[in-house]
């Protein structure tokens, strides 16, 4: 290409630069135009083009010697009237589309200066079409017509230009290369001011366009296969094919090239063709036609045949045909170089093939399509919808025309609702950038204005929550034919099971499954499912701590949806509404689930979470879905009155951590805040009492409620970094969940109150408010302080004092874990903590280094005097103020 | 822009003429010219060409040309023609 350009003289280059300057200036000026301006100009151009349709057709036929005057006139009318009909109401300036429900707006921007190559076969229609597209989209065009169609194209451009400028278009908006040459084209294609190349023409021009390194619309040759299938309406099909293949003497590149006919209708179809003016070639004539129309050297059609009448071609080939012959039909036995007429023939010469089956017909159509027509156009005549579908899937074509003519059908807007065009995108199969019928949208840069999506919030809780002493009595209101109680042996011994059984209606068949008091394994879950199936239970009562309730949730899931794959359902997700793996909606069984917690912390009775332990792989997986939430929660403090002190402390701190993390979560809402704040107040007040005076009924009752209320908050707002760290640390060193949380808590409070290194990238974050919410909590607790910093500090101190009162170790070191051991574990701890989804709702996005820093802070422990400054707790962190 | 600057109020009906006039003054030795576009909504291809001529003259003679109250649409045209940096802008 560079060598070509080198052959240009200085004068020629100056001439080309002049065209570019005009076009560039016009394009720049055009950016100021309004929609009304361009629509007014387009209408004037269309009317001008319509009035000159026949004149331009005559010029084209005279100059090129191709095609049919009447058909070219029709094409010019399609290129103006039909194209106008498509574009007239379409916005193309400024805002062109709005999607209010998605917060999206599309804004059209012109491309600038376009270099457009137009073909010899459809010269004036293509020019008219491209002029209208350009003005509608406020672009300027330099036209490079085929040299053998230059005069008619230049005249079409003049008519369009004069109409456009008369109605206000910028001067210089269209120019036409005089005496165009390939070096001219190459020069313009590489010019920095040319923003787009629109090449409609032969493979050479299209290849040059794509090779230029510029954005290009390059659309070229086809080889349209037609499947004439036995269920087709034969008389219509034959007329359509003749109409299409003889239209403008077959110059439209979408015209039919090889018709594959089912054997059952082959003879009849051939008779129909013959009866309507086709000459059916014998073997010898086919051989001559192949040799004369297709160049045996190149395998491509000879230019002398393009756009000629059937009788003229017959005469040149020495074939004797009737004077009114419209079409030469040549039976072929295959596709490829041995069957020259199986390639594109832009003239009224049509190959036909007799297919013995649908499979053979499809195979031959694929071969024809691959013999130079990839991505372009294919046609099927059939009433068999399944076969039409198979054909559409099998053929690589941008346009599959059904029961209508190929060439006129592909133009769009006449036989179908496709976009009217004179430029057919052929997709990657044809080396093109689009499969579309090229239209105004290809002449635009479309900008998307994307508004922030409003955060979708929710508050989902069980239907019924019964609380306070004797709430268990409400079991009487739940009729059941068969109930499975899932519990653990200790609770059975303590008499809790009997208390529950007494409240179940007498007619209920009750089974009990006592499972180990540990996070459930899959085999335990499956044992429960087996029992449920055996007894056809319609109700599950989970009586126990978080592990028992979690086990029962998973039993219910597998019982109702046996196909549920727990491993797959535990797949990580960023947004519960967009998760890859969906929980099953179809259920083969249905069972009501009632959760009765016997500890005051996990809140599992109202949450959508369930933890499953995978002992073989030494890991826990957490399943999350609101379908896991129990149907009914019974929060009866009778079941926690005898909780041991350390369990009271650990579960109580778990409750407090839930509330504190939900309170500052990026998913927090007024609905969750009210619960979180209430639970924090209750925990600070009643947890030390319940710990120090285990028999205090009020304190027990309030802590039991606080755990459930905190869970209502974190079931919807989730938790944060504290839980991510506690999960990692607790699993590695076998430290209970509540205690692990407690060891992290003051450090995480301080961390979250500091200026984040990284903010959470979430539309839910509208401002950084964690420190302010901590200050609000401090106010709620009456901790004093004049500034946000002081209030946060007081909250951290109050938390530390609470932990001290609960006799929770001050540090990880105090648990007897050596520094060396902790150091060795650190890479795993940070990796596991970072993989934990809990922090996804944290107000700060943690860096791995920050997780490590927090773990080391927890290792060293909280301040001995409960007066630590926040900055001391987190090193050099800067407090948000 | 100083107090001695040549001031030209651009008539929207003859933008190109005003720009040619400014270019003539620059070529005649004026070093500081202010063109007020307060009444001009849009420029045409002739005006765009005249802007190019004015920018060239100002560059050759190191003159300062200030455009007053140029709207964003016209500024975008100058940007696309790579002329925007050749002028100063005031409101």
Interface residues (C-beta under 8 A of the other chain):
Chain A: X22 X24 X25 X26 X27 X28 X29 X31 X32 X112 X170 X171 X172
Chain B: X42 X43 X44 X45 X46 X47 X48 X49 X52 X73 X74 X76 X77 X80 X81
